[in-house]
């Protein structure tokens, strides 16, 4: 069954994915264009934008909000992997 709770949770998960992907792609694009400082700023802003989303997802699950770095680590790893592939090419 699709309850309002499930739809809300899935909407927040889509938002988390969108922010992560767009922030990572923006950082990679800036790094390719030669704007490394701006790319780092884009990564930092992406991580800052992810924190409230993760907090909301955890509160929807009824969990006690605890510090989690999982989305930040996934974003950082994806961006660093993309940058290493582009620099090596």
mmCIF file as gemmi writes it, N, C-alpha and C atoms, coordinates in Angstrom:
data_model
loop_
_atom_site.group_PDB
_atom_site.id
_atom_site.type_symbol
_atom_site.label_atom_id
_atom_site.label_alt_id
_atom_site.label_comp_id
_atom_site.label_asym_id
_atom_site.label_entity_id
_atom_site.label_seq_id
_atom_site.pdbx_PDB_ins_code
_atom_site.Cartn_x
_atom_site.Cartn_y
_atom_site.Cartn_z
_atom_site.occupancy
_atom_site.B_iso_or_equiv
_atom_site.pdbx_formal_charge
_atom_site.auth_seq_id
_atom_site.auth_asym_id
_atom_site.pdbx_PDB_model_num
ATOM 1 N N . UNK Axp A 1 ? 0.823 -1.18 0 1 0 ? 1 A 1
ATOM 2 C CA . UNK Axp A 1 ? 0 0 0 1 0 ? 1 A 1
ATOM 3 C C . UNK Axp A 1 ? 0.87 1.247 0 1 0 ? 1 A 1
ATOM 4 N N . UNK Axp A 2 ? 0.424 2.251 -0.672 1 0 ? 2 A 1
ATOM 5 C CA . UNK Axp A 2 ? 1.132 3.528 -0.688 1 0 ? 2 A 1
ATOM 6 C C . UNK Axp A 2 ? 0.496 4.467 0.32 1 0 ? 2 A 1
ATOM 7 N N . UNK Axp A 3 ? 1.176 4.657 1.4 1 0 ? 3 A 1
ATOM 8 C CA . UNK Axp A 3 ? 0.687 5.593 2.404 1 0 ? 3 A 1
ATOM 9 C C . UNK Axp A 3 ? 1.37 6.94 2.207 1 0 ? 3 A 1
ATOM 10 N N . UNK Axp A 4 ? 0.837 7.933 2.874 1 0 ? 4 A 1
ATOM 11 C CA . UNK Axp A 4 ? 1.435 9.26 2.795 1 0 ? 4 A 1
ATOM 12 C C . UNK Axp A 4 ? 2.864 9.227 3.328 1 0 ? 4 A 1
ATOM 13 N N . UNK Axp A 5 ? 3.083 8.451 4.381 1 0 ? 5 A 1
ATOM 14 C CA . UNK Axp A 5 ? 4.42 8.319 4.958 1 0 ? 5 A 1
ATOM 15 C C . UNK Axp A 5 ? 5.412 7.787 3.932 1 0 ? 5 A 1
ATOM 16 N N . UNK Axp A 6 ? 5.04 6.757 3.198 1 0 ? 6 A 1
ATOM 17 C CA . UNK Axp A 6 ? 5.942 6.175 2.197 1 0 ? 6 A 1
ATOM 18 C C . UNK Axp A 6 ? 6.225 7.153 1.062 1 0 ? 6 A 1
ATOM 19 N N . UNK Axp A 7 ? 5.205 7.857 0.617 1 0 ? 7 A 1
ATOM 20 C CA . UNK Axp A 7 ? 5.399 8.838 -0.459 1 0 ? 7 A 1
ATOM 21 C C . UNK Axp A 7 ? 6.314 9.97 -0.007 1 0 ? 7 A 1
ATOM 22 N N . UNK Axp A 8 ? 6.138 10.424 1.237 1 0 ? 8 A 1
ATOM 23 C CA . UNK Axp A 8 ? 6.987 11.491 1.757 1 0 ? 8 A 1
ATOM 24 C C . UNK Axp A 8 ? 8.433 11.022 1.861 1 0 ? 8 A 1
ATOM 25 N N . UNK Axp A 9 ? 8.622 9.812 2.369 1 0 ? 9 A 1
ATOM 26 C CA . UNK Axp A 9 ? 9.974 9.269 2.515 1 0 ? 9 A 1
ATOM 27 C C . UNK Axp A 9 ? 10.652 9.113 1.16 1 0 ? 9 A 1
ATOM 28 N N . UNK Axp A 10 ? 9.912 8.613 0.182 1 0 ? 10 A 1
ATOM 29 C CA . UNK Axp A 10 ? 10.49 8.451 -1.156 1 0 ? 10 A 1
ATOM 30 C C . UNK Axp A 10 ? 10.796 9.799 -1.806 1 0 ? 10 A 1
ATOM 31 N N . UNK Axp A 11 ? 9.967 10.79 -1.545 1 0 ? 11 A 1
ATOM 32 C CA . UNK Axp A 11 ? 10.236 12.125 -2.09 1 0 ? 11 A 1
ATOM 33 C C . UNK Axp A 11 ? 11.525 12.698 -1.505 1 0 ? 11 A 1
ATOM 34 N N . UNK Axp A 12 ? 11.734 12.499 -0.206 1 0 ? 12 A 1
ATOM 35 C CA . UNK Axp A 12 ? 12.975 12.977 0.404 1 0 ? 12 A 1
ATOM 36 C C . UNK Axp A 12 ? 14.177 12.211 -0.117 1 0 ? 12 A 1
ATOM 37 N N . UNK Axp A 13 ? 14.022 10.918 -0.394 1 0 ? 13 A 1
ATOM 38 C CA . UNK Axp A 13 ? 15.137 10.137 -0.943 1 0 ? 13 A 1
ATOM 39 C C . UNK Axp A 13 ? 15.482 10.622 -2.348 1 0 ? 13 A 1
ATOM 40 N N . UNK Axp A 14 ? 14.461 10.943 -3.143 1 0 ? 14 A 1
ATOM 41 C CA . UNK Axp A 14 ? 14.723 11.484 -4.484 1 0 ? 14 A 1
ATOM 42 C C . UNK Axp A 14 ? 15.422 12.83 -4.391 1 0 ? 14 A 1
ATOM 43 N N . UNK Axp A 15 ? 15.016 13.643 -3.427 1 0 ? 15 A 1
ATOM 44 C CA . UNK Axp A 15 ? 15.664 14.936 -3.235 1 0 ? 15 A 1
ATOM 45 C C . UNK Axp A 15 ? 17.126 14.754 -2.852 1 0 ? 15 A 1
ATOM 46 N N . UNK Axp A 16 ? 17.401 13.813 -1.966 1 0 ? 16 A 1
ATOM 47 C CA . UNK Axp A 16 ? 18.78 13.523 -1.574 1 0 ? 16 A 1
ATOM 48 C C . UNK Axp A 16 ? 19.602 13.094 -2.78 1 0 ? 16 A 1
ATOM 49 N N . UNK Axp A 17 ? 19.065 12.221 -3.586 1 0 ? 17 A 1
ATOM 50 C CA . UNK Axp A 17 ? 19.777 11.762 -4.78 1 0 ? 17 A 1
ATOM 51 C C . UNK Axp A 17 ? 20.018 12.91 -5.753 1 0 ? 17 A 1
ATOM 52 N N . UNK Axp A 18 ? 19 13.744 -5.967 1 0 ? 18 A 1
ATOM 53 C CA . UNK Axp A 18 ? 19.141 14.86 -6.906 1 0 ? 18 A 1
ATOM 54 C C . UNK Axp A 18 ? 20.202 15.853 -6.44 1 0 ? 18 A 1
ATOM 55 N N . UNK Axp A 19 ? 20.183 16.205 -5.164 1 0 ? 19 A 1
ATOM 56 C CA . UNK Axp A 19 ? 21.174 17.162 -4.647 1 0 ? 19 A 1
ATOM 57 C C . UNK Axp A 19 ? 22.58 16.588 -4.766 1 0 ? 19 A 1
ATOM 58 N N . UNK Axp A 20 ? 22.724 15.302 -4.445 1 0 ? 20 A 1
ATOM 59 C CA . UNK Axp A 20 ? 24.036 14.665 -4.523 1 0 ? 20 A 1
ATOM 60 C C . UNK Axp A 20 ? 24.556 14.63 -5.954 1 0 ? 20 A 1
ATOM 61 N N . UNK Axp A 21 ? 23.719 14.223 -6.876 1 0 ? 21 A 1
ATOM 62 C CA . UNK Axp A 21 ? 24.151 14.101 -8.276 1 0 ? 21 A 1
ATOM 63 C C . UNK Axp A 21 ? 24.446 15.458 -8.884 1 0 ? 21 A 1
ATOM 64 N N . UNK Axp A 22 ? 23.557 16.409 -8.686 1 0 ? 22 A 1
ATOM 65 C CA . UNK Axp A 22 ? 23.756 17.732 -9.289 1 0 ? 22 A 1
ATOM 66 C C . UNK Axp A 22 ? 24.97 18.431 -8.686 1 0 ? 22 A 1
ATOM 67 N N . UNK Axp A 23 ? 25.15 18.312 -7.374 1 0 ? 23 A 1
ATOM 68 C CA . UNK Axp A 23 ? 26.332 18.91 -6.744 1 0 ? 23 A 1
ATOM 69 C C . UNK Axp A 23 ? 27.616 18.263 -7.224 1 0 ? 23 A 1
ATOM 70 N N . UNK Axp A 24 ? 27.617 16.937 -7.348 1 0 ? 24 A 1
ATOM 71 C CA . UNK Axp A 24 ? 28.805 16.235 -7.83 1 0 ? 24 A 1
ATOM 72 C C . UNK Axp A 24 ? 29.123 16.567 -9.274 1 0 ? 24 A 1
ATOM 73 N N . UNK Axp A 25 ? 28.107 16.583 -10.119 1 0 ? 25 A 1
ATOM 74 C CA . UNK Axp A 25 ? 28.337 16.922 -11.525 1 0 ? 25 A 1
ATOM 75 C C . UNK Axp A 25 ? 28.802 18.361 -11.689 1 0 ? 25 A 1
ATOM 76 N N . UNK Axp A 26 ? 28.234 19.253 -10.887 1 0 ? 26 A 1
ATOM 77 C CA . UNK Axp A 26 ? 28.674 20.647 -10.945 1 0 ? 26 A 1
ATOM 78 C C . UNK Axp A 26 ? 30.125 20.8 -10.529 1 0 ? 26 A 1
ATOM 79 N N . UNK Axp A 27 ? 30.512 20.071 -9.487 1 0 ? 27 A 1
ATOM 80 C CA . UNK Axp A 27 ? 31.902 20.133 -9.031 1 0 ? 27 A 1
ATOM 81 C C . UNK Axp A 27 ? 32.85 19.569 -10.088 1 0 ? 27 A 1
ATOM 82 N N . UNK Axp A 28 ? 32.469 18.476 -10.717 1 0 ? 28 A 1
ATOM 83 C CA . UNK Axp A 28 ? 33.31 17.895 -11.769 1 0 ? 28 A 1
ATOM 84 C C . UNK Axp A 28 ? 33.424 18.855 -12.947 1 0 ? 28 A 1
ATOM 85 N N . UNK Axp A 29 ? 32.311 19.455 -13.332 1 0 ? 29 A 1
ATOM 86 C CA . UNK Axp A 29 ? 32.326 20.404 -14.444 1 0 ? 29 A 1
ATOM 87 C C . UNK Axp A 29 ? 33.24 21.592 -14.132 1 0 ? 29 A 1
ATOM 88 N N . UNK Axp A 30 ? 33.154 22.112 -12.915 1 0 ? 30 A 1
ATOM 89 C CA . UNK Axp A 30 ? 34.016 23.228 -12.532 1 0 ? 30 A 1
ATOM 90 C C . UNK Axp A 30 ? 35.482 22.81 -12.514 1 0 ? 30 A 1
ATOM 91 N N . UNK Axp A 31 ? 35.765 21.611 -12.052 1 0 ? 31 A 1
ATOM 92 C CA . UNK Axp A 31 ? 37.15 21.144 -12.016 1 0 ? 31 A 1
ATOM 93 C C . UNK Axp A 31 ? 37.715 20.984 -13.421 1 0 ? 31 A 1
ATOM 94 N N . UNK Axp A 32 ? 36.902 20.49 -14.338 1 0 ? 32 A 1
ATOM 95 C CA . UNK Axp A 32 ? 37.349 20.333 -15.729 1 0 ? 32 A 1
ATOM 96 C C . UNK Axp A 32 ? 37.628 21.703 -16.35 1 0 ? 32 A 1
ATOM 97 N N . UNK Axp A 33 ? 36.799 22.666 -16.014 1 0 ? 33 A 1
ATOM 98 C CA . UNK Axp A 33 ? 36.953 24.011 -16.577 1 0 ? 33 A 1
ATOM 99 C C . UNK Axp A 33 ? 38.126 24.765 -15.963 1 0 ? 33 A 1
ATOM 100 N N . UNK Axp A 34 ? 38.763 24.172 -14.956 1 0 ? 34 A 1
ATOM 101 C CA . UNK Axp A 34 ? 39.924 24.816 -14.36 1 0 ? 34 A 1
ATOM 102 C C . UNK Axp A 34 ? 39.628 25.632 -13.123 1 0 ? 34 A 1
ATOM 103 N N . UNK Axp A 35 ? 38.454 25.488 -12.572 1 0 ? 35 A 1
ATOM 104 C CA . UNK Axp A 35 ? 38.064 26.229 -11.374 1 0 ? 35 A 1
ATOM 105 C C . UNK Axp A 35 ? 38.069 25.282 -10.168 1 0 ? 35 A 1
ATOM 106 N N . UNK Axp A 36 ? 39.258 24.909 -9.713 1 0 ? 36 A 1
ATOM 107 C CA . UNK Axp A 36 ? 39.362 23.93 -8.636 1 0 ? 36 A 1
ATOM 108 C C . UNK Axp A 36 ? 38.82 24.457 -7.313 1 0 ? 36 A 1
ATOM 109 N N . UNK Axp A 37 ? 39.056 25.699 -7.004 1 0 ? 37 A 1
ATOM 110 C CA . UNK Axp A 37 ? 38.557 26.257 -5.744 1 0 ? 37 A 1
ATOM 111 C C . UNK Axp A 37 ? 37.033 26.272 -5.746 1 0 ? 37 A 1
ATOM 112 N N . UNK Axp A 38 ? 36.459 26.653 -6.862 1 0 ? 38 A 1
ATOM 113 C CA . UNK Axp A 38 ? 34.999 26.667 -6.961 1 0 ? 38 A 1
ATOM 114 C C . UNK Axp A 38 ? 34.429 25.251 -6.901 1 0 ? 38 A 1
ATOM 115 N N . UNK Axp A 39 ? 35.172 24.273 -7.426 1 0 ? 39 A 1
ATOM 116 C CA . UNK Axp A 39 ? 34.731 22.878 -7.353 1 0 ? 39 A 1
ATOM 117 C C . UNK Axp A 39 ? 34.696 22.405 -5.901 1 0 ? 39 A 1
ATOM 118 N N . UNK Axp A 40 ? 35.7 22.777 -5.139 1 0 ? 40 A 1
ATOM 119 C CA . UNK Axp A 40 ? 35.72 22.411 -3.718 1 0 ? 40 A 1
ATOM 120 C C . UNK Axp A 40 ? 34.566 23.09 -2.989 1 0 ? 40 A 1
ATOM 121 N N . UNK Axp A 41 ? 34.302 24.335 -3.321 1 0 ? 41 A 1
ATOM 122 C CA . UNK Axp A 41 ? 33.172 25.051 -2.715 1 0 ? 41 A 1
ATOM 123 C C . UNK Axp A 41 ? 31.859 24.352 -3.066 1 0 ? 41 A 1
ATOM 124 N N . UNK Axp A 42 ? 31.723 23.891 -4.304 1 0 ? 42 A 1
ATOM 125 C CA . UNK Axp A 42 ? 30.51 23.174 -4.713 1 0 ? 42 A 1
ATOM 126 C C . UNK Axp A 42 ? 30.349 21.887 -3.913 1 0 ? 42 A 1
ATOM 127 N N . UNK Axp A 43 ? 31.447 21.178 -3.66 1 0 ? 43 A 1
ATOM 128 C CA . UNK Axp A 43 ? 31.375 19.954 -2.87 1 0 ? 43 A 1
ATOM 129 C C . UNK Axp A 43 ? 30.939 20.271 -1.442 1 0 ? 43 A 1
ATOM 130 N N . UNK Axp A 44 ? 31.525 21.302 -0.866 1 0 ? 44 A 1
ATOM 131 C CA . UNK Axp A 44 ? 31.18 21.678 0.513 1 0 ? 44 A 1
ATOM 132 C C . UNK Axp A 44 ? 29.709 22.077 0.6 1 0 ? 44 A 1
ATOM 133 N N . UNK Axp A 45 ? 29.234 22.862 -0.35 1 0 ? 45 A 1
ATOM 134 C CA . UNK Axp A 45 ? 27.832 23.27 -0.341 1 0 ? 45 A 1
ATOM 135 C C . UNK Axp A 45 ? 26.896 22.08 -0.54 1 0 ? 45 A 1
ATOM 136 N N . UNK Axp A 46 ? 27.326 21.117 -1.341 1 0 ? 46 A 1
ATOM 137 C CA . UNK Axp A 46 ? 26.518 19.906 -1.532 1 0 ? 46 A 1
ATOM 138 C C . UNK Axp A 46 ? 26.399 19.135 -0.223 1 0 ? 46 A 1
ATOM 139 N N . UNK Axp A 47 ? 27.503 18.987 0.472 1 0 ? 47 A 1
ATOM 140 C CA . UNK Axp A 47 ? 27.473 18.27 1.752 1 0 ? 47 A 1
ATOM 141 C C . UNK Axp A 47 ? 26.606 19.021 2.757 1 0 ? 47 A 1
ATOM 142 N N . UNK Axp A 48 ? 26.728 20.339 2.785 1 0 ? 48 A 1
ATOM 143 C CA . UNK Axp A 48 ? 25.896 21.135 3.692 1 0 ? 48 A 1
ATOM 144 C C . UNK Axp A 48 ? 24.42 20.986 3.331 1 0 ? 48 A 1
ATOM 145 N N . UNK Axp A 49 ? 24.119 20.903 2.041 1 0 ? 49 A 1
ATOM 146 C CA . UNK Axp A 49 ? 22.738 20.721 1.611 1 0 ? 49 A 1
ATOM 147 C C . UNK Axp A 49 ? 22.178 19.343 1.905 1 0 ? 49 A 1
ATOM 148 N N . UNK Axp A 50 ? 23.037 18.359 2.002 1 0 ? 50 A 1
ATOM 149 C CA . UNK Axp A 50 ? 22.599 16.995 2.263 1 0 ? 50 A 1
ATOM 150 C C . UNK Axp A 50 ? 22.238 16.782 3.732 1 0 ? 50 A 1
ATOM 151 N N . UNK Axp A 51 ? 22.893 17.487 4.618 1 0 ? 51 A 1
ATOM 152 C CA . UNK Axp A 51 ? 22.715 17.255 6.058 1 0 ? 51 A 1
ATOM 153 C C . UNK Axp A 51 ? 21.259 17.387 6.506 1 0 ? 51 A 1
ATOM 154 N N . UNK Axp A 52 ? 20.527 18.458 6.156 1 0 ? 52 A 1
ATOM 155 C CA . UNK Axp A 52 ? 19.131 18.536 6.614 1 0 ? 52 A 1
ATOM 156 C C . UNK Axp A 52 ? 18.241 17.461 5.98 1 0 ? 52 A 1
ATOM 157 N N . UNK Axp A 53 ? 18.567 17.056 4.767 1 0 ? 53 A 1
ATOM 158 C CA . UNK Axp A 53 ? 17.773 16.012 4.115 1 0 ? 53 A 1
ATOM 159 C C . UNK Axp A 53 ? 17.931 14.692 4.852 1 0 ? 53 A 1
ATOM 160 N N . UNK Axp A 54 ? 19.164 14.364 5.209 1 0 ? 54 A 1
ATOM 161 C CA . UNK Axp A 54 ? 19.413 13.13 5.95 1 0 ? 54 A 1
ATOM 162 C C . UNK Axp A 54 ? 18.742 13.194 7.317 1 0 ? 54 A 1
ATOM 163 N N . UNK Axp A 55 ? 18.802 14.347 7.941 1 0 ? 55 A 1
ATOM 164 C CA . UNK Axp A 55 ? 18.144 14.512 9.241 1 0 ? 55 A 1
ATOM 165 C C . UNK Axp A 55 ? 16.639 14.275 9.111 1 0 ? 55 A 1
ATOM 166 N N . UNK Axp A 56 ? 16.031 14.801 8.067 1 0 ? 56 A 1
ATOM 167 C CA . UNK Axp A 56 ? 14.587 14.615 7.855 1 0 ? 56 A 1
ATOM 168 C C . UNK Axp A 56 ? 14.253 13.153 7.583 1 0 ? 56 A 1
ATOM 169 N N . UNK Axp A 57 ? 15.067 12.487 6.793 1 0 ? 57 A 1
ATOM 170 C CA . UNK Axp A 57 ? 14.826 11.065 6.527 1 0 ? 57 A 1
ATOM 171 C C . UNK Axp A 57 ? 14.912 10.245 7.803 1 0 ? 57 A 1
ATOM 172 N N . UNK Axp A 58 ? 15.874 10.556 8.635 1 0 ? 58 A 1
ATOM 173 C CA . UNK Axp A 58 ? 16.013 9.819 9.898 1 0 ? 58 A 1
ATOM 174 C C . UNK Axp A 58 ? 14.84 10.107 10.828 1 0 ? 58 A 1
ATOM 175 N N . UNK Axp A 59 ? 14.362 11.338 10.837 1 0 ? 59 A 1
ATOM 176 C CA . UNK Axp A 59 ? 13.227 11.653 11.708 1 0 ? 59 A 1
ATOM 177 C C . UNK Axp A 59 ? 11.953 10.973 11.204 1 0 ? 59 A 1
ATOM 178 N N . UNK Axp A 60 ? 11.819 10.797 9.903 1 0 ? 60 A 1
ATOM 179 C CA . UNK Axp A 60 ? 10.66 10.083 9.369 1 0 ? 60 A 1
ATOM 180 C C . UNK Axp A 60 ? 10.672 8.607 9.771 1 0 ? 60 A 1
ATOM 181 N N . UNK Axp A 61 ? 11.858 8.046 9.917 1 0 ? 61 A 1
ATOM 182 C CA . UNK Axp A 61 ? 11.971 6.653 10.337 1 0 ? 61 A 1
ATOM 183 C C . UNK Axp A 61 ? 11.796 6.502 11.841 1 0 ? 61 A 1
ATOM 184 N N . UNK Axp A 62 ? 11.74 7.604 12.556 1 0 ? 62 A 1
ATOM 185 C CA . UNK Axp A 62 ? 11.557 7.551 13.995 1 0 ? 62 A 1
ATOM 186 C C . UNK Axp A 62 ? 12.831 7.268 14.751 1 0 ? 62 A 1
ATOM 187 N N . UNK Axp A 63 ? 13.946 7.381 14.086 1 0 ? 63 A 1
ATOM 188 C CA . UNK Axp A 63 ? 15.22 7.132 14.74 1 0 ? 63 A 1
ATOM 189 C C . UNK Axp A 63 ? 15.689 8.379 15.468 1 0 ? 63 A 1
ATOM 190 N N . UNK Axp A 64 ? 16.491 8.153 16.459 1 0 ? 64 A 1
ATOM 191 C CA . UNK Axp A 64 ? 17.122 9.271 17.15 1 0 ? 64 A 1
ATOM 192 C C . UNK Axp A 64 ? 18.169 9.85 16.21 1 0 ? 64 A 1
ATOM 193 N N . UNK Axp A 65 ? 18.096 11.136 15.895 1 0 ? 65 A 1
ATOM 194 C CA . UNK Axp A 65 ? 19.073 11.71 14.98 1 0 ? 65 A 1
ATOM 195 C C . UNK Axp A 65 ? 20.493 11.585 15.538 1 0 ? 65 A 1
ATOM 196 N N . UNK Axp A 66 ? 21.302 10.879 14.806 1 0 ? 66 A 1
ATOM 197 C CA . UNK Axp A 66 ? 22.705 10.735 15.175 1 0 ? 66 A 1
ATOM 198 C C . UNK Axp A 66 ? 23.554 11.227 14.024 1 0 ? 66 A 1
ATOM 199 N N . UNK Axp A 67 ? 24.783 11.57 14.335 1 0 ? 67 A 1
ATOM 200 C CA . UNK Axp A 67 ? 25.675 12.057 13.286 1 0 ? 67 A 1
ATOM 201 C C . UNK Axp A 67 ? 25.963 10.937 12.297 1 0 ? 67 A 1
ATOM 202 N N . UNK Axp A 68 ? 25.745 11.209 11.048 1 0 ? 68 A 1
ATOM 203 C CA . UNK Axp A 68 ? 26.062 10.238 10.008 1 0 ? 68 A 1
ATOM 204 C C . UNK Axp A 68 ? 26.792 10.954 8.881 1 0 ? 68 A 1
ATOM 205 N N . UNK Axp A 69 ? 27.818 10.325 8.419 1 0 ? 69 A 1
ATOM 206 C CA . UNK Axp A 69 ? 28.606 10.913 7.339 1 0 ? 69 A 1
ATOM 207 C C . UNK Axp A 69 ? 28.436 10.117 6.062 1 0 ? 69 A 1
ATOM 208 N N . UNK Axp A 70 ? 27.516 9.181 6.038 1 0 ? 70 A 1
ATOM 209 C CA . UNK Axp A 70 ? 27.354 8.312 4.88 1 0 ? 70 A 1
ATOM 210 C C . UNK Axp A 70 ? 27.098 9.082 3.58 1 0 ? 70 A 1
ATOM 211 N N . UNK Axp A 71 ? 26.123 10 3.516 1 0 ? 71 A 1
ATOM 212 C CA . UNK Axp A 71 ? 25.918 10.723 2.263 1 0 ? 71 A 1
ATOM 213 C C . UNK Axp A 71 ? 27.123 11.577 1.873 1 0 ? 71 A 1
ATOM 214 N N . UNK Axp A 72 ? 27.768 12.165 2.858 1 0 ? 72 A 1
ATOM 215 C CA . UNK Axp A 72 ? 28.941 12.991 2.56 1 0 ? 72 A 1
ATOM 216 C C . UNK Axp A 72 ? 30.064 12.141 2 1 0 ? 72 A 1
ATOM 217 N N . UNK Axp A 73 ? 30.254 10.977 2.555 1 0 ? 73 A 1
ATOM 218 C CA . UNK Axp A 73 ? 31.315 10.094 2.076 1 0 ? 73 A 1
ATOM 219 C C . UNK Axp A 73 ? 31.012 9.607 0.67 1 0 ? 73 A 1
ATOM 220 N N . UNK Axp A 74 ? 29.756 9.246 0.418 1 0 ? 74 A 1
ATOM 221 C CA . UNK Axp A 74 ? 29.378 8.784 -0.926 1 0 ? 74 A 1
ATOM 222 C C . UNK Axp A 74 ? 29.595 9.897 -1.943 1 0 ? 74 A 1
ATOM 223 N N . UNK Axp A 75 ? 29.201 11.102 -1.609 1 0 ? 75 A 1
ATOM 224 C CA . UNK Axp A 75 ? 29.392 12.233 -2.52 1 0 ? 75 A 1
ATOM 225 C C . UNK Axp A 75 ? 30.866 12.497 -2.758 1 0 ? 75 A 1
ATOM 226 N N . UNK Axp A 76 ? 31.628 12.533 -1.699 1 0 ? 76 A 1
ATOM 227 C CA . UNK Axp A 76 ? 33.059 12.801 -1.829 1 0 ? 76 A 1
ATOM 228 C C . UNK Axp A 76 ? 33.763 11.731 -2.645 1 0 ? 76 A 1
ATOM 229 N N . UNK Axp A 77 ? 33.438 10.477 -2.401 1 0 ? 77 A 1
ATOM 230 C CA . UNK Axp A 77 ? 34.056 9.388 -3.158 1 0 ? 77 A 1
ATOM 231 C C . UNK Axp A 77 ? 33.68 9.477 -4.633 1 0 ? 77 A 1
ATOM 232 N N . UNK Axp A 78 ? 32.42 9.76 -4.924 1 0 ? 78 A 1
ATOM 233 C CA . UNK Axp A 78 ? 31.99 9.859 -6.321 1 0 ? 78 A 1
ATOM 234 C C . UNK Axp A 78 ? 32.698 11.01 -7.037 1 0 ? 78 A 1
ATOM 235 N N . UNK Axp A 79 ? 32.809 12.148 -6.369 1 0 ? 79 A 1
ATOM 236 C CA . UNK Axp A 79 ? 33.468 13.298 -6.993 1 0 ? 79 A 1
ATOM 237 C C . UNK Axp A 79 ? 34.964 13.025 -7.178 1 0 ? 79 A 1
ATOM 238 N N . UNK Axp A 80 ? 35.601 12.466 -6.169 1 0 ? 80 A 1
ATOM 239 C CA . UNK Axp A 80 ? 37.026 12.173 -6.29 1 0 ? 80 A 1
ATOM 240 C C . UNK Axp A 80 ? 37.296 11.123 -7.36 1 0 ? 80 A 1
ATOM 241 N N . UNK Axp A 81 ? 36.445 10.129 -7.46 1 0 ? 81 A 1
ATOM 242 C CA . UNK Axp A 81 ? 36.593 9.135 -8.516 1 0 ? 81 A 1
ATOM 243 C C . UNK Axp A 81 ? 36.436 9.765 -9.886 1 0 ? 81 A 1
ATOM 244 N N . UNK Axp A 82 ? 35.444 10.624 -10.034 1 0 ? 82 A 1
ATOM 245 C CA . UNK Axp A 82 ? 35.238 11.314 -11.313 1 0 ? 82 A 1
ATOM 246 C C . UNK Axp A 82 ? 36.439 12.196 -11.648 1 0 ? 82 A 1
ATOM 247 N N . UNK Axp A 83 ? 36.949 12.916 -10.671 1 0 ? 83 A 1
ATOM 248 C CA . UNK Axp A 83 ? 38.097 13.777 -10.915 1 0 ? 83 A 1
ATOM 249 C C . UNK Axp A 83 ? 39.338 12.971 -11.27 1 0 ? 83 A 1
ATOM 250 N N . UNK Axp A 84 ? 39.54 11.846 -10.607 1 0 ? 84 A 1
ATOM 251 C CA . UNK Axp A 84 ? 40.728 11.024 -10.911 1 0 ? 84 A 1
ATOM 252 C C . UNK Axp A 84 ? 40.649 10.453 -12.311 1 0 ? 84 A 1
ATOM 253 N N . UNK Axp A 85 ? 39.45 10.082 -12.757 1 0 ? 85 A 1
ATOM 254 C CA . UNK Axp A 85 ? 39.3 9.577 -14.121 1 0 ? 85 A 1
ATOM 255 C C . UNK Axp A 85 ? 39.545 10.682 -15.124 1 0 ? 85 A 1
ATOM 256 N N . UNK Axp A 86 ? 39.047 11.881 -14.84 1 0 ? 86 A 1
ATOM 257 C CA . UNK Axp A 86 ? 39.211 12.989 -15.791 1 0 ? 86 A 1
ATOM 258 C C . UNK Axp A 86 ? 40.648 13.494 -15.836 1 0 ? 86 A 1
ATOM 259 N N . UNK Axp A 87 ? 41.331 13.509 -14.702 1 0 ? 87 A 1
ATOM 260 C CA . UNK Axp A 87 ? 42.718 13.977 -14.669 1 0 ? 87 A 1
ATOM 261 C C . UNK Axp A 87 ? 43.632 12.974 -15.353 1 0 ? 87 A 1
ATOM 262 N N . UNK Axp A 88 ? 43.364 11.693 -15.19 1 0 ? 88 A 1
ATOM 263 C CA . UNK Axp A 88 ? 44.204 10.656 -15.784 1 0 ? 88 A 1
ATOM 264 C C . UNK Axp A 88 ? 44.027 10.574 -17.292 1 0 ? 88 A 1
ATOM 265 N N . UNK Axp A 89 ? 42.92 11.061 -17.805 1 0 ? 89 A 1
ATOM 266 C CA . UNK Axp A 89 ? 42.644 10.961 -19.253 1 0 ? 89 A 1
ATOM 267 C C . UNK Axp A 89 ? 43.464 11.921 -20.069 1 0 ? 89 A 1
